[in-house]
């Protein structure tokens, strides 16, 4: 199977909050948004991430077991900026 693209979709009751977080912190733009499901593009033609409100009895993401890795220019400065914003934990991985 040839995969052309792979993205992550999180099932959450906080779709609006997730949308705003990625718009503010990563300049993400919605390429599809119907309210309960949003597909966000990061960096123009770069990666995308999706969030959806649970439908029916779908479970929501519990926050464990997923790590998103971002490769950015000036990583140390971006790390310091993220720490100042809060909502980000510095585990000291890689130090």
Steps between C-alpha positions, in 0.01 A plus 500: 500500500640840401407763756479855369433667832455410865338719762372468852139552607411544866149437627430772759220709646735801472514545122464880526782529754729275294427702183589825675815356660643388166394822325671717763812292564566340161327738255278209398224562249178303476480323165171338603281600792142390558497583871521149639795404276793722402799427278786742568793558266825605663741700287308519174559171321651347812354241736142500616327405822133430560266529797148366520222500757393146586211366301266263676686295760851564365763525774698821538877525506629475857828685448738207541703307250545753219795724432508752217844587369551835329817574305546877497776752434638642824366218715657620825335841471165344413533269801564795733202688351272197550611464862411866565149448357426215739304188423828337401711270711880493476599138566867566434496241223808542286690704759 
